[in-house]
Amino acid sequence: MVLFSCPTITTLEQLRFQFYTNGNNKFWENHTESDALEHTKNDPDRYQFTTTDPKNYLNTLSIAGLWLFGEKDIQIPVKLCIEQLNTFKIQGKPFEYTLFSTLGHNTSSDNITAPVDISIQWIKQKALNIKKSKKSK
């Protein structure tokens, strides 16, 4: 599976982060990761939502996954999501990620093809690995 800007945090954490960034595209010019993490973890919830935690579902998967993130994302706290992915990797999950330093939440566009190019190469490599493992059996 290939996921573009897909969170690995709870829905409430994502909403707290979104309220904190307030759609400001220049958010990262004036804020730090630790500041954003503090707000994401501790801000009061503005609405009553049922918390959905993708980690519960990701824990059940054994397929390979590639997450594509933009470092300037103001919709999801990318560094926190990467921390979660690193925890999964330590647990043996075949999850990977690529971080694009100049991109935000929109990691695919006509002007920037690198995320899609990387995705296609990754899928081809995974398919080749599956083919090779079937032949060796």
N, C-alpha and C positions, 0 to 999 in steps of 0.2 A: 504494500500500500504506500502511496505517496500522498503526503498531506501538506497543503500550502497554508502557512500561518495558522496551524491548528493547535489550540490550547491543550495543555495537559493538566491544567489547574481546575479547581471547582468553578461552577458558574458564578457563585458569589464573589470569589476572588477576582474573576474576570470583570464583573460589574464594578467592583470597588476600584479596580485599576482604571476602567473606562471613565468613571466619574471623576477620578483624580486627574487624568490627562485632559478631560473635557474637550476632546477633539482638537486640541492644540497641536498643530503640526510641528511647532518649534519647541514642544515640551522637553525634549532631551537636551536642548541647549541650556536649560536652566535647572535641570533636575538630575539627581544621581540615581544609580541603581538602588542603593541602600534606602534612599528616601522613598522611591517607588515601592520597594518591597515592604517597608514599614507601613505605608498606607494600604497596600494590597492585603496585608495580613491583619491589620488592626482597625481600619476605618469602620464606622458603623454602617450597617446596610440601610439603604434608602428605601428599598422596596422589599416586600415579602415574596421571595422566590424559593421554590424547593431547590435545595442544593443538588446539583448533579455533579458527580465526580468521575471524569473520564478514566481515572486511574483504575477504578473498579473494573471497567471493561477492557482496558489495555492489559491488565493483569491476566486476562483469560486468553490473550492472543499468543500464538507461537509463530505467526508469519512475520517476515521482515517488514520494517517500516522506515520510511525516510520522511523527515519533517524538514520543510524549507521555511526559514524565518528571515524576516527583515529586522535588523538591529534597531531601526528607528520606529518600530511598530508602536502605535498608541492605542491599539485595541486590546492587545494581550501583553502581559509582562514576559517578554521573550526569555530573559535570563532565568526567571523562575521556572518557566516551562522546560528549559534546557537542563536545569538542575534535576527536575523530575525524570527527564529522559536519561540522564546520567545514572540516576538511581536504578532505573529499569535495566540499563546496560550492565551495571554491576551484578544485578540479579540474573543475568544471562539472557535477557530479551534481545532479539536481533534488531534493535532500534538504532537509527542513525539520524543525524541532523546536519544541515548546512546553514550557516549564518551569513547573510549578505549585509555587509556593513553600510551600504548606501540605500537600502530599501526599507520601506515601512511595511504596513500590513499587506499591501498589494504586491505580492511577489511574482506576479506574471503580468506582462504587458507587451504591447507591440514593440516598444523601444528596447526592452531588456529581455533577452531570450535565455540568459544563463540559467535561471531556475528550471525552465522547461527542458533545456538541453541536458542539464545535470540529471533531471528526473528520467529522461529517456535513456541516457547512458546507464543509470542505476538499474532501471527495469531490465534492459538488455543484459547487463551483467548477471543479475539474479536469475533470469531465464536461462542463460548459458550455464550457470552453476547447477541449476536443476537438471538440465539436459545431461551434463557431465556426470552427475551423481546417479542418474537413472541408467546410463550406459555402463557404469562400473559395477552395477548390481547383478 
